[in-house]
Amino acid sequence: MNVASEGGGQPRSILLASDLDARSDRALDRAVQLAQAWGARLVVANVVEERAIEAHAIVVRDPPSWYRGTDPVHLAEKHLLEAASARGVQVKLRVERGDQVADRLLEVAREEGCDLVVTGVARQEWLGRMILGSTVDQLARRSPLPVLVVRNRAHAPYRRMVVASDWSPSSENAFRTATTLFPEAAISVLHGYDVPMAGLMDTGRDDMLAMARKDALAEGQAFVERCRPPGGASSVSLVVERGDPALLMRLYAEQFPVDLAVVASHGRSAVFDALLGSVARRLVEDSPVDTLIVRDPRAAARTG
């Protein structure tokens, strides 16, 4: 289901994809906050890989006499129950077995009628860059549902979002989905553009750059009008700059009080397949804030 295109309003059911690591606490906190705000069901899912079960059996093949054995699936259930009860919410737990983790998580989302997938990042490098991890990367590539990648602690509801846009229908869909999910959040639209050959020009360079910016602003204003934001076009801040969109997004989120970035999984240059577009991937990887990835419904329809 696509929240905006189905006209169903805010999600009635949320899937939290958890690996039970300490990093998952941030995603759990945000999922709980959203479930409470929307009155939605929360389904917490963990997939135990078969190779993890086999590895556990190898490690404990000669256990001490007092060891009575554990089942990794039951252990995962125990951790999930403890995490949920500690936050005072009622959730449905789904602990599954399988090696195709992302595929199994998406199957659970379909079975449970979920409208949004919430997940976390794998780790943070010393320079501050978040590493998505293979499962999160696959969810971003394959999920027909919006995927919210949580990086930061959930201190409050999202107050300000920045939507990365290349003026494409995919970006329009992402804009509408985000404003349906978070209608109270202030909105900025950010566009990064290039001016080919500008660096090679001796004369007329300034005029060319000025014209390119004027054209980009006009396209941006038309884009915002088409998106019909909840507060009207005048309520949206339009940020149009020459430069790489991923870098601009990171700098903007660092400079201003942004707590959510919104990215369309496909743009103007996309072949509508199951792959996360290259620009979208860099936007997601470089974003210093929580990031909502929205799949173009035409891509989902084509891949079935």
C-alpha positions in Angstrom: 0.0 0.0 0.0 1.1 3.5 -0.7 -0.2 5.8 2.0 -0.7 8.8 -0.1 -1.9 7.3 -3.3 -4.4 5.0 -1.5 -5.9 8.0 0.2 -5.9 6.0 3.5 -4.4 8.8 5.7 -1.9 7.8 8.3 -0.8 4.2 8.8 -3.1 1.8 10.7 -0.3 -0.7 11.2 3.5 -0.3 11.5 6.2 -2.9 11.0 9.3 -2.4 13.1 12.2 -4.5 11.6 14.4 -5.2 14.5 17.7 -7.1 14.8 17.6 -6.9 18.7 20.9 -5.0 18.7 21.2 -2.0 21.0 21.1 0.3 18.0 17.5 -0.9 17.4 16.4 1.0 20.5 16.2 4.3 18.6 14.0 2.7 15.9 11.8 1.1 18.6 11.4 4.4 20.4 10.3 6.1 17.1 8.0 3.3 16.1 6.3 3.5 19.6 6.0 7.2 19.3 4.4 7.0 15.9 2.1 4.1 16.9 0.8 6.2 19.9 0.4 9.3 17.8 -1.6 7.5 15.0 -3.4 4.9 17.2 -1.7 2.3 15.0 -0.9 -1.4 15.6 2.8 -2.1 16.1 4.2 -5.3 14.7 7.8 -6.0 15.8 9.5 -8.5 13.5 12.9 -10.3 13.8 14.2 -12.8 11.3 16.6 -15.4 12.7 18.9 -16.6 10.0 19.4 -20.4 9.6 23.1 -20.0 9.6 22.9 -18.3 13.0 21.1 -21.3 14.4 23.6 -23.6 12.9 26.5 -21.6 14.2 25.0 -21.6 17.7 24.7 -25.4 17.6 28.4 -25.7 16.6 29.6 -23.4 19.4 27.7 -25.3 22.1 28.3 -28.8 20.7 30.2 -29.7 23.9 28.4 -27.6 26.6 29.0 -27.6 30.3 26.9 -30.0 32.4 24.7 -27.3 33.8 23.7 -26.0 30.3 20.2 -26.9 29.4 20.2 -25.4 25.9 18.5 -22.4 24.3 16.6 -21.9 21.0 17.7 -18.7 19.2 14.1 -18.1 18.1 12.8 -18.3 21.7 15.7 -16.1 22.8 14.7 -13.5 20.2 11.1 -13.6 21.4 12.2 -13.0 24.9 14.3 -10.0 24.0 11.5 -8.5 22.0 9.0 -9.0 24.8 11.3 -7.3 27.3 11.9 -4.4 25.0 8.1 -3.9 24.4 7.0 -4.3 28.0 9.6 -1.8 29.2 8.0 0.9 27.0 4.4 0.2 28.2 3.0 -0.7 24.8 1.2 -3.7 23.5 2.8 -5.1 20.3 2.5 -8.2 18.1 5.8 -10.1 17.9 6.8 -12.0 14.8 10.0 -14.0 15.1 10.7 -15.8 11.8 13.4 -18.2 10.4 15.0 -17.7 7.1 18.1 -16.5 5.2 16.5 -13.9 2.9 15.9 -11.5 5.8 14.5 -8.5 3.9 12.2 -10.7 1.8 10.8 -12.3 4.9 10.3 -9.0 6.6 8.3 -7.7 3.6 6.3 -10.9 3.7 5.4 -10.2 7.3 4.5 -6.6 6.4 2.1 -7.9 3.8 0.6 -10.6 6.1 0.0 -8.0 8.8 -1.4 -5.3 6.5 1.3 -2.8 7.5 1.5 0.6 5.8 5.0 1.7 7.0 8.3 -0.1 7.7 10.5 1.4 10.4 14.1 0.2 10.8 17.5 1.4 12.0 21.0 1.7 10.7 23.8 -0.9 11.1 26.5 1.3 12.7 28.1 4.7 12.7 31.6 5.3 11.4 34.0 7.7 13.2 33.4 10.4 10.7 29.6 10.3 11.5 28.5 8.5 8.4 25.8 5.9 9.0 26.1 2.5 7.5 22.8 1.1 6.4 23.7 -2.6 6.4 22.6 -5.2 3.9 19.1 -5.8 5.3 18.2 -2.1 5.5 19.7 -1.5 2.0 17.5 -4.3 0.6 14.4 -3.0 2.3 15.1 0.4 0.8 15.5 -1.2 -2.6 12.6 -3.6 -2.5 9.9 -2.3 -0.2 6.7 -1.1 -1.9 5.9 0.6 1.5 7.5 3.7 2.7 10.6 2.9 4.8 11.6 5.1 7.7 15.3 4.7 8.5 15.8 5.9 12.1 19.2 7.4 13.0 18.5 9.7 16.0 16.7 9.4 19.3 13.0 10.2 19.3 12.7 13.2 21.6 9.6 14.6 20.0 7.3 14.2 16.9 8.9 15.3 13.6 8.8 19.1 13.5 10.6 20.0 10.2 11.1 17.9 7.1 13.2 18.5 4.0 12.1 16.8 0.8 14.8 16.1 -1.8 13.3 16.7 -5.2 14.3 16.6 -8.9 10.8 17.8 -9.9 9.9 14.3 -11.1 6.5 12.5 -10.5 8.5 10.2 -8.1 9.4 13.3 -6.0 5.8 14.5 -6.1 4.7 11.1 -4.8 7.3 11.2 -2.0 6.2 14.8 -1.0 2.5 13.8 -0.8 3.3 10.7 1.1 5.4 12.5 3.7 2.9 15.3 4.2 0.1 12.7 4.7 2.2 11.0 7.3 3.4 14.2 9.0 0.9 17.0 8.2 2.0 19.1 11.1 5.7 19.2 10.2 7.1 22.3 8.5 8.3 21.6 4.9 11.4 22.5 2.9 12.0 21.3 -0.6 15.6 21.0 -1.6 16.9 20.7 -5.2 20.5 20.4 -6.4 21.2 21.1 -10.0 24.2 21.1 -12.3 25.2 23.5 -15.1 27.2 21.5 -17.7 30.3 23.1 -19.1 30.0 26.2 -16.9 33.5 25.7 -15.6 34.9 25.9 -19.1 33.3 29.2 -20.1 35.3 32.4 -20.3 32.5 34.7 -21.1 28.8 34.6 -20.3 29.4 32.2 -17.3 27.6 34.5 -14.8 24.6 35.0 -17.1 24.4 31.2 -17.7 24.5 30.5 -14.0 21.9 33.1 -13.3 19.6 31.7 -16.0 20.0 28.2 -14.7 19.0 29.3 -11.2 16.0 31.2 -12.4 14.8 28.2 -14.4 15.3 25.9 -11.4 13.4 28.2 -9.1 10.5 28.4 -11.6 10.4 24.6 -11.9 10.5 24.4 -8.1 7.6 26.7 -7.7 5.6 24.7 -10.2 6.5 21.5 -8.4 5.3 22.8 -5.1 2.0 24.0 -6.6 1.4 20.5 -8.1 2.1 18.9 -4.8 -0.7 20.9 -3.1 0.9 21.1 0.4 -1.5 21.1 3.4 -0.7 24.8 4.2 -0.6 25.9 0.6 2.4 26.6 -1.6 3.4 29.7 0.4 4.0 27.5 3.5 6.9 25.6 1.8 10.5 26.8 1.9 12.1 26.3 -1.5 15.9 25.7 -1.4 17.5 25.6 -4.9 21.3 25.4 -5.1 23.9 24.4 -7.7 25.6 21.3 -6.4 25.3 17.7 -5.5 21.9 16.9 -4.0 23.4 14.5 -1.4 25.9 17.0 -0.2 23.4 19.8 -0.1 21.0 17.7 1.9 23.6 16.9 4.5 24.7 20.5 4.8 21.2 21.8 5.0 20.2 19.2 7.7 23.3 20.1 9.7 22.7 23.9 9.4 19.0 24.1 10.1 16.6 22.4 12.6 15.6 19.5 10.4 14.7 16.2 11.9 13.4 14.2 8.8 14.7 13.9 5.3 12.4 12.6 2.5 13.8 10.8 -0.5 12.1 9.3 -3.6 13.6 6.0 -4.5 13.4 6.9 -8.2 13.8 10.1 -10.2 13.9 11.4 -13.7 16.6 9.1 -14.9 15.2 5.9 -13.3 14.5 2.7 -15.1 11.5 1.6 -13.1 13.0 -1.6 -11.5 13.6 -2.8 -8.0 16.8 -0.9 -7.5 17.3 2.2 -5.4 18.5 5.0 -7.7 22.1 6.1 -7.3 21.2 9.6 -6.2 18.6 8.3 -3.8 21.1 5.9 -2.3 23.7 8.7 -1.6 20.9 10.9 -0.1 20.0 8.1 2.3 23.5 7.2 3.2 24.7 10.8 3.7 21.7 12.1 5.6 22.4 12.9 9.2 18.8 12.7 10.2 16.0 10.1 10.1 15.1 9.5 6.4 11.9 8.4 4.8 12.3 6.5 1.5 9.2 6.4 -0.7 9.0 4.1 -3.6 7.4 5.3 -6.8 4.1 3.3 -7.2 4.8 2.8 -10.9 8.0 1.0 -10.1 6.2 -1.2 -7.6 3.5 -2.0 -10.2 6.0 -3.0 -12.8 8.0 -5.3 -10.5 4.8 -6.8 -9.1 
